């Protein structure tokens, strides 16, 4: 299996995450996790 992957998959570019953006995202994600239980039923109505 590894031989197949090594033959077919070729990494052409690697992009590292921006630490500042990741920190902002994490902060907002934690806020979302706090409000989600209260908003769960309303989110279903948005579909």
Secondary structure, DSSP 8 states (H G I E B T S, - for coil): -HHHHHHH----------HHHHHHHHHHHHHHHHHHHHHHHHHHHT-
